[in-house]
Amino acid sequence: MNIQHKHIRMIEDAGQGAPVAFLRSSEPAAAKAIEILKKDFRVVTFDVGAAISPEGEAELLGAFARLGTSVGIISTGALAQQVLKLALQHPDVANAIVLIAPPAIADQKLAAELAGLKPPVLTLFGSKGGATAPEARRVYRQAIPKSHLMFVYDTDDGLAEQRPEAVAAALRDFMTVREGFLVTTRSAKLYP
């Protein structure tokens, strides 16, 4: 797949299997975890800049359509809320969403709308904390009916770089079983 767009840039298209789109904003975040994920999925990495513009959104939707009827979407940091808005506006675009160390949801209107989100969502945070306050992390779990909140042991907001194997394992399991994804009741920590 060759994508020549003005507002987004495809970085890589590698691996085989069900399509997963990894959206990043110029940083090489999660590179090792994504490399591991390519063993089981077709991972297409997009650099969308600091924000997804309306034009960039149209380009992404076109790229997702060429990947298949529905894709898994992975996003890090600041793009998280834009990915959620995209999924709300286009309910059939994603079959699963993973947010790695997303910031707190500041937009109360968005928080209220998340109850209508169609795909299941996994939010991953580091067990050592990070920029997002602990109570803000629970908002994702409470606002999104089909959501899972998971902590990766001994990490902070850089969990994908600090524990790439653990993050990749969570991504692989979640993208494979989606609604059937379970974290044991004993612990929500992965690879303690």
Phi and psi restraints in degrees (value plus and minus 20) as a CYANA .aco file:
   2 ASN   PHI    -131.1   -91.1
   2 ASN   PSI      96.9   136.9
   3 ILE   PHI    -134.6   -94.6
   3 ILE   PSI      99.2   139.2
   4 GLN   PHI    -139.3   -99.3
   4 GLN   PSI      70.9   110.9
   5 HIS   PHI    -138.1   -98.1
   5 HIS   PSI     142.9   182.9
   6 LYS   PHI    -106.3   -66.3
   6 LYS   PSI     -47.4    -7.4
   7 HIS   PHI    -131.1   -91.1
   7 HIS   PSI     -38.5     1.5
   8 ILE   PHI    -148.9  -108.9
   8 ILE   PSI     139.8   179.8
   9 ARG   PHI    -157.2  -117.2
   9 ARG   PSI     106.4   146.4
  10 MET   PHI     -98.5   -58.5
  10 MET   PSI     106.5   146.5
  11 ILE   PHI    -110.5   -70.5
  11 ILE   PSI     -63.0   -23.0
  12 GLU   PHI    -178.1  -138.1
  12 GLU   PSI     128.8   168.8
  13 ASP   PHI    -155.2  -115.2
  13 ASP   PSI      83.2   123.2
  14 ALA   PHI    -166.1  -126.1
  14 ALA   PSI     138.9   178.9
  15 GLY   PHI      73.4   113.4
  15 GLY   PSI     154.1   194.1
  16 GLN   PHI    -153.2  -113.2
  16 GLN   PSI     133.8   173.8
  17 GLY   PHI      99.8   139.8
  17 GLY   PSI    -181.3  -141.3
  18 ALA   PHI     -81.4   -41.4
  18 ALA   PSI     122.9   162.9
  19 PRO   PHI     -96.1   -56.1
  19 PRO   PSI     117.1   157.1
  20 VAL   PHI    -150.4  -110.4
  20 VAL   PSI     107.2   147.2
  21 ALA   PHI    -120.8   -80.8
  21 ALA   PSI     104.7   144.7
  22 PHE   PHI    -125.9   -85.9
  22 PHE   PSI      96.7   136.7
  23 LEU   PHI    -121.4   -81.4
  23 LEU   PSI     107.1   147.1
  24 ARG   PHI    -151.1  -111.1
  24 ARG   PSI     140.7   180.7
  25 SER   PHI    -136.2   -96.2
  25 SER   PSI      53.1    93.1
  26 SER   PHI      53.7    93.7
  26 SER   PSI     -40.4    -0.4
  27 GLU   PHI    -108.3   -68.3
  27 GLU   PSI     130.4   170.4
  28 PRO   PHI    -103.7   -63.7
  28 PRO   PSI      13.4    53.4
  29 ALA   PHI     -79.8   -39.8
  29 ALA   PSI     123.2   163.2
  30 ALA   PHI      48.7    88.7
  30 ALA   PSI      -3.2    36.8
  31 ALA   PHI     -77.2   -37.2
  31 ALA   PSI     -65.3   -25.3
  32 LYS   PHI     -87.9   -47.9
  32 LYS   PSI     -61.8   -21.8
  33 ALA   PHI     -83.9   -43.9
  33 ALA   PSI     -60.1   -20.1
  34 ILE   PHI     -85.7   -45.7
  34 ILE   PSI     -59.8   -19.8
  35 GLU   PHI     -78.1   -38.1
  35 GLU   PSI     -62.2   -22.2
  36 ILE   PHI     -86.2   -46.2
  36 ILE   PSI     -60.5   -20.5
  37 LEU   PHI     -83.7   -43.7
  37 LEU   PSI     -47.8    -7.8
  38 LYS   PHI     -84.1   -44.1
  38 LYS   PSI     -34.8     5.2
  39 LYS   PHI     -89.1   -49.1
  39 LYS   PSI     -45.0    -5.0
  40 ASP   PHI    -137.5   -97.5
  40 ASP   PSI     -35.6     4.4
  41 PHE   PHI    -157.1  -117.1
  41 PHE   PSI     139.6   179.6
  42 ARG   PHI    -105.7   -65.7
  42 ARG   PSI      89.8   129.8
  43 VAL   PHI    -124.5   -84.5
  43 VAL   PSI     100.3   140.3
  44 VAL   PHI    -132.0   -92.0
  44 VAL   PSI      97.8   137.8
  45 THR   PHI    -119.7   -79.7
  45 THR   PSI     108.9   148.9
  46 PHE   PHI    -138.4   -98.4
  46 PHE   PSI     115.6   155.6
  47 ASP   PHI    -118.0   -78.0
  47 ASP   PSI      93.7   133.7
  48 VAL   PHI    -125.9   -85.9
  48 VAL   PSI     -13.2    26.8
  49 GLY   PHI      58.2    98.2
  49 GLY   PSI    -181.9  -141.9
  50 ALA   PHI     -93.8   -53.8
  50 ALA   PSI     -42.0    -2.0
  51 ALA   PHI    -174.0  -134.0
  51 ALA   PSI     138.6   178.6
  52 ILE   PHI    -112.8   -72.8
  52 ILE   PSI      86.6   126.6
  53 SER   PHI     -94.0   -54.0
  53 SER   PSI     144.4   184.4
  54 PRO   PHI     -76.8   -36.8
  54 PRO   PSI     -58.5   -18.5
  55 GLU   PHI     -88.1   -48.1
  55 GLU   PSI     -61.4   -21.4
  56 GLY   PHI     -83.6   -43.6
  56 GLY   PSI     -55.9   -15.9
  57 GLU   PHI     -81.8   -41.8
  57 GLU   PSI     -64.8   -24.8
  58 ALA   PHI     -82.2   -42.2
  58 ALA   PSI     -60.8   -20.8
  59 GLU   PHI     -85.5   -45.5
  59 GLU   PSI     -62.1   -22.1
  60 LEU   PHI     -82.4   -42.4
  60 LEU   PSI     -64.8   -24.8
  61 LEU   PHI     -80.2   -40.2
  61 LEU   PSI     -58.9   -18.9
  62 GLY   PHI     -85.0   -45.0
  62 GLY   PSI     -62.6   -22.6
  63 ALA   PHI     -84.9   -44.9
  63 ALA   PSI     -61.9   -21.9
  64 PHE   PHI     -83.1   -43.1
  64 PHE   PSI     -59.7   -19.7
  65 ALA   PHI     -81.1   -41.1
  65 ALA   PSI     -56.2   -16.2
  66 ARG   PHI     -93.6   -53.6
  66 ARG   PSI     -40.7    -0.7
  67 LEU   PHI     -99.1   -59.1
  67 LEU   PSI     -47.5    -7.5
  68 GLY   PHI     132.4   172.4
  68 GLY   PSI    -195.6  -155.6
  69 THR   PHI     -88.5   -48.5
  69 THR   PSI     -52.9   -12.9
  70 SER   PHI    -175.1  -135.1
  70 SER   PSI     119.5   159.5
  71 VAL   PHI    -143.0  -103.0
  71 VAL   PSI     139.7   179.7
  72 GLY   PHI    -103.9   -63.9
  72 GLY   PSI     119.8   159.8
  73 ILE   PHI    -140.8  -100.8
  73 ILE   PSI     110.8   150.8
  74 ILE   PHI    -138.7   -98.7
  74 ILE   PSI     114.2   154.2
  75 SER   PHI    -159.3  -119.3
  75 SER   PSI     129.3   169.3
  76 THR   PHI    -133.4   -93.4
  76 THR   PSI     132.4   172.4
  77 GLY   PHI      27.1    67.1
  77 GLY   PSI    -147.2  -107.2
  78 ALA   PHI     -81.4   -41.4
  78 ALA   PSI     -43.7    -3.7
  79 LEU   PHI     -95.8   -55.8
  79 LEU   PSI     -31.0     9.0
  80 ALA   PHI     -73.8   -33.8
  80 ALA   PSI     -70.2   -30.2
  81 GLN   PHI     -88.4   -48.4
  81 GLN   PSI     -51.1   -11.1
  82 GLN   PHI     -89.0   -49.0
  82 GLN   PSI     -55.9   -15.9
  83 VAL   PHI     -85.0   -45.0
  83 VAL   PSI     -61.8   -21.8
  84 LEU   PHI     -82.9   -42.9
  84 LEU   PSI     -62.0   -22.0
  85 LYS   PHI     -82.5   -42.5
  85 LYS   PSI     -61.9   -21.9
  86 LEU   PHI     -79.3   -39.3
  86 LEU   PSI     -65.1   -25.1
  87 ALA   PHI     -87.4   -47.4
  87 ALA   PSI     -52.1   -12.1
  88 LEU   PHI     -89.9   -49.9
  88 LEU   PSI     -61.1   -21.1
  89 GLN   PHI     -95.2   -55.2
  89 GLN   PSI     -46.1    -6.1
  90 HIS   PHI    -151.6  -111.6
  90 HIS   PSI      57.8    97.8
  91 PRO   PHI     -79.4   -39.4
  91 PRO   PSI     -41.5    -1.5
  92 ASP   PHI    -120.1   -80.1
  92 ASP   PSI     -14.7    25.3
  93 VAL   PHI     -95.1   -55.1
  93 VAL   PSI     -52.8   -12.8
  94 ALA   PHI    -140.2  -100.2
  94 ALA   PSI     120.1   160.1
  95 ASN   PHI    -117.3   -77.3
  95 ASN   PSI     -33.3     6.7
  96 ALA   PHI    -185.5  -145.5
  96 ALA   PSI     129.9   169.9
  97 ILE   PHI    -151.7  -111.7
  97 ILE   PSI     114.3   154.3
  98 VAL   PHI    -140.0  -100.0
  98 VAL   PSI     109.7   149.7
  99 LEU   PHI    -134.8   -94.8
  99 LEU   PSI      97.7   137.7
 100 ILE   PHI    -118.8   -78.8
 100 ILE   PSI      96.0   136.0
 101 ALA   PHI      29.6    69.6
 101 ALA   PSI      35.1    75.1
 102 PRO   PHI     -93.6   -53.6
 102 PRO   PSI     132.8   172.8
 103 PRO   PHI     -94.7   -54.7
 103 PRO   PSI     149.2   189.2
 104 ALA   PHI     -80.8   -40.8
 104 ALA   PSI     129.4   169.4
 105 ILE   PHI    -102.3   -62.3
 105 ILE   PSI      87.9   127.9
 106 ALA   PHI    -108.4   -68.4
 106 ALA   PSI     -47.1    -7.1
 107 ASP   PHI    -103.4   -63.4
 107 ASP   PSI      85.9   125.9
 108 GLN   PHI     -84.3   -44.3
 108 GLN   PSI     -52.3   -12.3
 109 LYS   PHI     -84.0   -44.0
 109 LYS   PSI     -64.6   -24.6
 110 LEU   PHI     -81.6   -41.6
 110 LEU   PSI     -65.1   -25.1
 111 ALA   PHI     -76.9   -36.9
 111 ALA   PSI     -60.7   -20.7
 112 ALA   PHI     -89.2   -49.2
 112 ALA   PSI     -56.0   -16.0
 113 GLU   PHI     -93.2   -53.2
 113 GLU   PSI     -41.0    -1.0
 114 LEU   PHI     -83.2   -43.2
 114 LEU   PSI     -38.0     2.0
 115 ALA   PHI     -81.7   -41.7
 115 ALA   PSI     -44.0    -4.0
 116 GLY   PHI    -113.9   -73.9
 116 GLY   PSI     -12.0    28.0
 117 LEU   PHI     -88.3   -48.3
 117 LEU   PSI     110.4   150.4
 118 LYS   PHI    -101.0   -61.0
 118 LYS   PSI     -71.0   -31.0
 119 PRO   PHI     -97.1   -57.1
 119 PRO   PSI     134.5   174.5
 120 PRO   PHI     -89.8   -49.8
 120 PRO   PSI     131.2   171.2
 121 VAL   PHI    -149.1  -109.1
 121 VAL   PSI     114.7   154.7
 122 LEU   PHI    -133.1   -93.1
 122 LEU   PSI     104.3   144.3
 123 THR   PHI    -128.5   -88.5
 123 THR   PSI     107.1   147.1
 124 LEU   PHI    -130.0   -90.0
 124 LEU   PSI     111.5   151.5
 125 PHE   PHI    -152.1  -112.1
 125 PHE   PSI     139.3   179.3
 126 GLY   PHI    -102.6   -62.6
 126 GLY   PSI     125.3   165.3
 127 SER   PHI     -91.6   -51.6
 127 SER   PSI     -39.1     0.9
 128 LYS   PHI    -105.4   -65.4
 128 LYS   PSI     -18.0    22.0
 129 GLY   PHI      73.1   113.1
 129 GLY   PSI    -179.1  -139.1
 130 GLY   PHI     141.0   181.0
 130 GLY   PSI    -175.6  -135.6
 131 ALA   PHI     -89.8   -49.8
 131 ALA   PSI     -46.0    -6.0
 132 THR   PHI    -109.0   -69.0
 132 THR   PSI     105.5   145.5
 133 ALA   PHI     -83.5   -43.5
 133 ALA   PSI     125.3   165.3
 134 PRO   PHI     -73.3   -33.3
 134 PRO   PSI     -60.3   -20.3
 135 GLU   PHI     -88.8   -48.8
 135 GLU   PSI     -48.9    -8.9
 136 ALA   PHI     -90.3   -50.3
 136 ALA   PSI     -49.0    -9.0
 137 ARG   PHI     -84.2   -44.2
 137 ARG   PSI     -56.4   -16.4
 138 ARG   PHI     -87.6   -47.6
 138 ARG   PSI     -43.1    -3.1
 139 VAL   PHI     -79.2   -39.2
 139 VAL   PSI     -59.9   -19.9
 140 TYR   PHI     -79.8   -39.8
 140 TYR   PSI     -65.2   -25.2
 141 ARG   PHI     -85.9   -45.9
 141 ARG   PSI     -60.4   -20.4
 142 GLN   PHI     -98.0   -58.0
 142 GLN   PSI     -54.3   -14.3
 143 ALA   PHI    -100.3   -60.3
 143 ALA   PSI     -47.1    -7.1
 144 ILE   PHI    -129.5   -89.5
 144 ILE   PSI      92.7   132.7
 145 PRO   PHI     -77.0   -37.0
 145 PRO   PSI     -62.4   -22.4
 146 LYS   PHI    -120.1   -80.1
 146 LYS   PSI      39.5    79.5
 147 SER   PHI    -141.1  -101.1
 147 SER   PSI     137.2   177.2
 148 HIS   PHI    -151.9  -111.9
 148 HIS   PSI     114.5   154.5
 149 LEU   PHI    -132.9   -92.9
 149 LEU   PSI     106.1   146.1
 150 MET   PHI    -155.4  -115.4
 150 MET   PSI     122.5   162.5
 151 PHE   PHI    -131.3   -91.3
 151 PHE   PSI     114.9   154.9
 152 VAL   PHI    -119.0   -79.0
 152 VAL   PSI     100.0   140.0
 153 TYR   PHI     -78.0   -38.0
 153 TYR   PSI     120.9   160.9
 154 ASP   PHI      41.2    81.2
 154 ASP   PSI      18.9    58.9
 155 THR   PHI    -157.6  -117.6
 155 THR   PSI     147.0   187.0
 156 ASP   PHI    -140.5  -100.5
 156 ASP   PSI    -165.6  -125.6
 157 ASP   PHI     -84.1   -44.1
 157 ASP   PSI     -38.7     1.3
 158 GLY   PHI    -110.5   -70.5
 158 GLY   PSI      11.7    51.7
 159 LEU   PHI     -76.6   -36.6
 159 LEU   PSI     -54.2   -14.2
 160 ALA   PHI     -88.2   -48.2
 160 ALA   PSI     -49.3    -9.3
 161 GLU   PHI    -107.8   -67.8
 161 GLU   PSI     -54.2   -14.2
 162 GLN   PHI     -96.5   -56.5
 162 GLN   PSI     -55.2   -15.2
 163 ARG   PHI    -157.3  -117.3
 163 ARG   PSI      43.2    83.2
 164 PRO   PHI     -80.3   -40.3
 164 PRO   PSI     -54.9   -14.9
 165 GLU   PHI     -85.5   -45.5
 165 GLU   PSI     -62.0   -22.0
 166 ALA   PHI     -86.3   -46.3
 166 ALA   PSI     -63.6   -23.6
 167 VAL   PHI     -84.4   -44.4
 167 VAL   PSI     -64.5   -24.5
 168 ALA   PHI     -81.8   -41.8
 168 ALA   PSI     -58.4   -18.4
 169 ALA   PHI     -83.5   -43.5
 169 ALA   PSI     -62.9   -22.9
 170 ALA   PHI     -85.0   -45.0
 170 ALA   PSI     -63.7   -23.7
 171 LEU   PHI     -80.9   -40.9
 171 LEU   PSI     -67.1   -27.1
 172 ARG   PHI     -81.4   -41.4
 172 ARG   PSI     -68.4   -28.4
 173 ASP   PHI     -82.4   -42.4
 173 ASP   PSI     -65.3   -25.3
 174 PHE   PHI     -87.0   -47.0
 174 PHE   PSI     -64.6   -24.6
 175 MET   PHI     -87.2   -47.2
 175 MET   PSI     -43.7    -3.7
 176 THR   PHI    -100.5   -60.5
 176 THR   PSI     -66.5   -26.5
 177 VAL   PHI    -126.8   -86.8
 177 VAL   PSI     -32.7     7.3
 178 ARG   PHI      26.3    66.3
 178 ARG   PSI    -126.0   -86.0
 179 GLU   PHI     -81.6   -41.6
 179 GLU   PSI     -44.6    -4.6
 180 GLY   PHI    -103.9   -63.9
 180 GLY   PSI     -17.2    22.8
 181 PHE   PHI     -85.7   -45.7
 181 PHE   PSI     111.8   151.8
 182 LEU   PHI    -151.1  -111.1
 182 LEU   PSI     120.9   160.9
 183 VAL   PHI    -130.3   -90.3
 183 VAL   PSI     116.3   156.3
 184 THR   PHI     -80.9   -40.9
 184 THR   PSI     132.4   172.4
 185 THR   PHI     -92.0   -52.0
 185 THR   PSI     -37.9     2.1
 186 ARG   PHI     -90.7   -50.7
 186 ARG   PSI     -57.7   -17.7
 187 SER   PHI    -178.2  -138.2
 187 SER   PSI     121.6   161.6
 188 ALA   PHI    -117.8   -77.8
 188 ALA   PSI      -5.9    34.1
 189 LYS   PHI    -115.9   -75.9
 189 LYS   PSI     119.5   159.5
 190 LEU   PHI    -121.7   -81.7
 190 LEU   PSI     111.2   151.2
 191 TYR   PHI      35.2    75.2
 191 TYR   PSI      39.5    79.5
